[in-house]
């Protein structure tokens, strides 16, 4: 039996030294393989940029831009079956010596898997502290392939890697001391802290789930910059033109900045000094807190009508963050939205995880008519975000 109480020993090593622990992965090997197959579908004709999941097929000579048949499909029942098919590919059409299939950020396409990983990370964050930036997930399947990208610079992330099959051999070059080699087999978890340089070998049909946790202050700068850019964009009307300086430049002095550039500067100044940026940061933090840092979050599921007699079950805790007088930000499963007024607090007090009640019972408990449209609309939103389920409804976790 694989131990599940790995969070406490890992918490003692967190930020200090690498660790190799026995630990159950958040999902089984078959589930991860099916998620990888689904993520590969849109990449068969070639690499797709600026999208998640992001699929890359690496060989010892580099990654292939159009791997085509080398990606797993529905006819490959397991990682072992997939590797066996690659070995049968005609000479010149398959990898000659080893491969590594990497799928970054695939979890949001599979809510049960996303939820299981989130719950597992939550147990660790309660020990070591909650990340204030999103974490990155990666699934890999590989065989006899070495990845050296971590040798270039000191890692800005702490890295957690569950091995579900095969062997992962990692050579760590830490800030102090010489190289250290760790070998993790199926059923084990590898951790190394930020500041390390690393090289890894995927052996014996290795399948992994990796979580990279941002730890460098520079990464927080990028997150704030992105929110600031969104605020500035919302303040400006874009007319489709590109701002340019006059040519040739004036002969009697420096050219004045383009008016559009001046407008961006003024909008930036207003955004930094306004209330919208702090509110956006609070909203984003609430969303990350409810997802244990996993981003992107799964898309909401389809809406359903609700009647007073419909029974509900609360399945997720609601994160609530103060957002000014009489206002809070609610977040569930990586989605955040504002709620104002005392009624919201009365409703929240009735929605503790595990509770079952009807729509009408909730309305009466908060002093509202059982057909109250505001309460019903909020419950429907929570249902779409998978914070509550309909008891007996086959679409739960869908």
C-alpha positions in Angstrom: 0.0 0.0 0.0 1.4 3.4 -1.0 1.6 5.9 1.8 -0.6 8.9 1.6 0.8 10.9 4.6 3.6 12.4 2.6 2.7 16.0 3.2 4.3 16.3 6.6 7.8 15.0 5.7 7.7 17.0 2.5 6.8 20.1 4.5 10.0 19.6 6.6 12.1 19.6 3.4 10.2 22.4 1.6 12.5 25.1 0.5 15.5 23.4 2.0 16.5 20.2 0.3 15.3 17.6 -2.3 13.1 14.8 -1.1 12.1 11.4 -2.4 8.9 10.0 -0.9 6.4 7.2 -1.3 3.2 8.9 -2.2 0.0 8.0 -4.0 -0.6 10.1 -7.2 -3.8 12.0 -7.5 -5.0 9.8 -10.4 -4.3 6.4 -11.8 -2.1 5.6 -14.9 -5.1 4.9 -17.2 -6.8 8.2 -16.3 -3.7 10.2 -17.1 -3.2 8.4 -20.4 -6.7 9.1 -21.5 -6.2 12.8 -20.7 -3.0 12.9 -22.7 -4.7 11.2 -25.7 -7.5 13.8 -25.6 -5.0 16.7 -25.4 -3.1 15.4 -28.4 -6.1 15.4 -30.8 -5.7 19.0 -32.0 -1.9 18.6 -32.5 -1.9 15.8 -35.0 -1.6 18.1 -38.0 1.1 20.2 -36.4 2.1 22.4 -33.5 -0.6 24.8 -32.2 0.8 27.9 -30.5 -0.7 30.1 -27.8 -3.1 27.5 -26.5 -3.5 25.1 -23.6 -3.0 22.2 -23.4 0.3 22.5 -25.1 1.7 19.2 -26.6 5.4 18.7 -27.5 7.0 15.5 -28.8 10.7 15.4 -28.1 13.4 13.1 -29.5 17.1 13.0 -28.6 17.6 15.3 -31.7 14.9 17.9 -30.7 11.2 18.3 -30.7 9.0 17.6 -33.7 6.7 20.3 -35.0 4.3 17.9 -36.7 4.5 14.5 -34.9 1.3 13.2 -36.5 1.0 9.4 -36.0 3.7 9.5 -33.3 1.1 11.0 -30.9 -1.1 8.6 -29.0 -4.7 8.1 -30.1 -7.8 6.2 -28.9 -6.4 3.0 -30.4 -3.5 3.1 -27.9 -5.1 1.6 -24.7 -2.3 2.4 -22.4 1.2 3.9 -22.2 2.7 0.4 -22.8 0.5 -0.1 -25.8 1.4 3.3 -27.2 5.2 2.6 -26.8 4.7 -0.8 -28.5 3.0 0.9 -31.5 5.9 3.4 -31.8 8.4 0.5 -31.9 6.4 -1.0 -34.8 6.4 2.2 -36.9 8.3 1.8 -40.2 12.0 2.8 -40.2 12.4 6.5 -40.5 8.8 7.3 -39.4 9.2 6.7 -35.6 11.7 7.9 -33.0 15.0 6.0 -33.5 16.1 6.1 -29.9 13.8 7.3 -27.2 11.1 9.9 -27.0 9.4 12.2 -24.5 5.8 13.4 -24.9 5.0 16.5 -22.8 1.5 17.9 -22.3 1.5 21.2 -20.3 -1.6 22.5 -18.6 -3.9 19.6 -19.5 -6.0 19.3 -16.3 -8.7 21.9 -17.0 -10.0 19.7 -19.9 -10.8 16.9 -17.3 -12.7 18.1 -14.3 -12.4 14.9 -12.2 -8.6 14.9 -12.7 -8.3 18.6 -12.1 -10.3 18.3 -8.9 -8.3 15.4 -7.6 -5.0 17.2 -8.2 -6.4 20.4 -6.6 -7.5 18.4 -3.5 -4.0 16.8 -3.2 -2.2 20.1 -3.5 -4.6 21.7 -0.9 -3.3 19.2 1.7 0.3 20.3 1.0 -0.5 24.0 0.9 -2.0 23.7 4.4 1.4 22.6 5.6 3.7 25.0 3.6 1.6 28.0 2.7 -0.6 28.9 -0.2 1.0 29.9 -3.5 0.1 33.5 -4.5 0.6 32.7 -8.2 -0.7 30.0 -10.4 1.1 26.6 -10.5 1.8 24.7 -13.8 0.9 21.1 -14.4 2.5 18.8 -16.9 1.9 15.2 -17.9 4.6 13.2 -19.6 5.0 9.8 -21.2 8.5 8.8 -22.3 11.1 6.2 -22.7 14.9 6.4 -22.8 15.0 10.2 -23.2 17.0 12.8 -21.4 15.7 16.4 -20.8 18.3 19.0 -20.0 16.3 22.2 -20.1 16.7 22.6 -16.4 20.5 22.9 -16.6 20.5 26.3 -18.2 19.6 28.5 -15.2 18.7 28.1 -11.6 15.0 27.0 -11.3 12.5 29.7 -10.3 10.1 27.0 -9.3 9.8 24.3 -6.7 9.0 21.1 -8.5 6.8 18.1 -7.5 6.8 15.0 -9.7 4.7 11.9 -9.2 6.0 8.9 -11.1 3.2 6.5 -12.1 5.2 4.1 -14.3 8.8 3.4 -15.1 11.7 5.3 -13.6 12.6 9.0 -13.4 16.3 9.7 -12.8 17.1 13.3 -11.8 20.6 14.8 -11.5 20.4 17.9 -9.3 22.9 20.6 -9.2 22.1 22.7 -6.1 23.3 26.1 -5.0 25.7 24.5 -2.6 27.4 21.2 -3.0 28.0 18.8 -6.0 25.5 17.0 -8.1 23.1 14.6 -6.5 21.2 11.8 -8.3 17.7 10.7 -7.3 15.8 7.8 -8.8 12.0 7.6 -8.4 10.0 4.6 -9.4 6.3 4.1 -9.7 4.5 5.1 -6.6 7.1 7.7 -5.6 7.2 11.5 -5.5 10.3 13.6 -6.3 10.6 17.2 -4.9 13.4 19.7 -5.4 13.3 23.3 -4.3 13.8 26.5 -6.2 17.4 27.5 -7.0 18.3 24.0 -8.3 19.6 23.1 -11.8 18.5 19.7 -13.0 18.7 17.1 -15.8 16.3 14.2 -15.9 16.2 10.8 -17.7 12.8 9.1 -18.4 13.4 5.4 -18.4 11.5 2.1 -18.7 8.3 3.7 -20.0 8.2 6.5 -17.5 4.9 8.4 -17.0 4.8 11.4 -14.7 2.6 14.2 -13.3 4.5 17.3 -12.5 3.5 20.5 -10.6 5.8 23.5 -10.9 5.3 26.1 -8.1 6.5 29.7 -8.8 8.9 30.9 -6.1 10.7 33.8 -7.7 9.6 37.4 -6.9 10.1 38.3 -10.6 7.2 36.0 -11.5 4.9 38.1 -9.3 5.9 41.2 -11.2 4.7 39.5 -14.4 1.3 38.6 -12.9 0.7 42.2 -11.7 1.8 43.5 -15.1 -0.8 41.4 -16.9 -3.6 42.6 -14.7 -2.4 46.2 -15.2 -2.4 45.7 -19.0 -6.0 44.4 -18.8 -7.0 47.5 -16.8 -5.3 49.9 -19.3 -6.8 48.2 -22.3 -10.3 48.6 -20.8 -9.7 52.3 -20.4 -8.7 53.0 -24.0 -10.6 52.9 -27.2 -8.6 51.1 -29.9 -9.1 52.6 -33.4 -7.1 49.9 -35.2 -4.1 52.0 -36.0 -0.4 51.7 -34.9 1.1 54.8 -33.3 4.0 56.2 -35.2 6.4 59.1 -34.8 6.7 61.6 -37.8 9.3 61.0 -40.4 11.6 62.7 -41.1 11.9 63.9 -37.5 11.7 67.7 -36.8 15.0 69.5 -37.5 14.6 72.0 -34.7 14.2 69.7 -31.7 13.2 66.2 -30.4 10.1 64.6 -31.7 7.1 64.6 -29.4 5.8 61.2 -28.3 2.9 59.9 -30.4 -0.5 60.9 -28.9 -1.5 57.2 -28.6 1.6 56.5 -26.5 0.8 59.4 -24.3 -2.7 58.1 -23.8 -1.4 54.7 -22.7 0.9 56.4 -20.2 -2.0 58.4 -18.8 -4.2 55.4 -18.6 -1.4 53.4 -16.8 -1.0 56.2 -14.3 -4.8 56.2 -13.6 -4.9 52.4 -13.3 -2.0 52.3 -10.8 -3.6 54.9 -8.6 -7.2 53.6 -8.9 -9.2 51.0 -7.1 -9.6 48.6 -10.0 -6.1 47.0 -9.9 -6.3 46.1 -6.1 -9.8 44.7 -6.7 -8.5 42.7 -9.7 -5.7 41.3 -7.5 -8.1 40.3 -4.8 -10.4 38.6 -7.3 -7.5 36.7 -8.9 -6.2 35.6 -5.5 -9.6 34.3 -4.5 -9.8 32.3 -7.7 -6.3 30.9 -7.2 -7.1 30.1 -3.6 -10.2 28.1 -4.6 -8.2 26.2 -7.2 -5.1 25.6 -5.1 -3.3 27.6 -7.8 -4.3 25.3 -10.7 -5.0 27.5 -13.8 -6.7 27.4 -16.2 -9.9 26.4 -14.4 -12.4 24.0 -16.0 -15.2 25.7 -18.0 -18.5 25.9 -16.2 -21.0 23.2 -16.9 -24.4 23.7 -18.5 -27.1 25.6 -16.6 -30.1 23.9 -15.1 -33.5 25.3 -13.9 -34.2 25.0 -10.2 -37.5 24.7 -8.4 -38.2 25.0 -4.6 -38.3 21.2 -4.1 -35.0 20.5 -5.8 -32.5 18.9 -3.3 -28.9 20.2 -3.4 -25.7 18.9 -2.0 -22.8 21.3 -1.2 -19.7 19.7 -2.6 -17.1 22.5 -2.4 -16.2 25.1 0.2 -16.7 28.7 -1.0 -13.7 31.0 -0.7 -14.9 34.4 0.5 -12.6 37.5 0.4 -13.6 40.9 1.8 -13.8 43.5 -1.0 -15.0 46.7 0.7 -18.0 47.6 2.8 -20.8 45.0 2.4 -19.0 43.2 -0.4 -17.1 40.0 -0.7 -15.6 38.0 -3.6 -16.8 34.5 -3.8 -14.7 31.8 -5.5 -15.4 28.2 -6.4 -13.2 25.9 -8.4 -11.0 28.6 -9.9 -13.9 31.0 -10.7 -14.5 34.2 -8.8 -17.4 36.7 -8.7 -18.6 39.6 -6.4 -21.4 39.3 -4.0 -22.8 42.3 -2.1 -25.2 42.8 0.8 -26.0 41.0 4.0 -28.1 38.4 2.1 -25.0 36.9 0.6 -23.5 36.3 4.0 -26.7 34.7 5.2 -26.7 32.3 2.2 -23.0 31.5 2.7 -23.6 30.5 6.3 -26.1 27.8 5.0 -23.7 26.3 2.4 -21.1 24.3 4.3 -19.6 21.3 2.5 -21.5 18.1 2.8 -24.8 19.7 3.6 -28.0 18.7 1.7 -31.1 20.8 1.6 -33.8 21.9 -0.9 -33.9 25.3 -2.7 -37.0 26.1 -0.7 -35.3 25.3 2.6 -32.4 27.5 1.8 -34.7 30.4 0.9 -36.7 30.1 4.1 -33.5 29.9 6.2 -32.3 33.2 4.8 -35.7 34.9 5.2 -36.6 34.9 1.5 -39.6 33.6 -0.5 -38.9 30.1 -1.9 -39.3 31.5 -5.4 -36.8 34.3 -4.8 -35.0 34.9 -8.1 -31.8 36.3 -6.5 -31.2 33.2 -4.4 -32.1 30.9 -7.3 -29.8 32.7 -9.7 -26.9 32.4 -7.2 -27.6 28.6 -6.7 -27.6 28.1 -10.4 -24.3 29.9 -10.7 -22.8 27.7 -7.9 -24.1 24.6 -9.7 -22.5 25.7 -13.0 -19.2 26.2 -11.2 -19.6 22.7 -9.5 -19.8 24.1 -6.0 -23.2 22.3 -5.5 -24.7 19.2 -7.1 -28.3 18.1 -7.6 -28.8 15.0 -5.5 -29.4 12.1 -7.8 -28.3 14.1 -10.9 -26.2 12.1 -13.3 -24.3 15.2 -14.4 -22.4 15.7 -11.1 -18.7 16.3 -11.7 -19.5 16.7 -15.4 
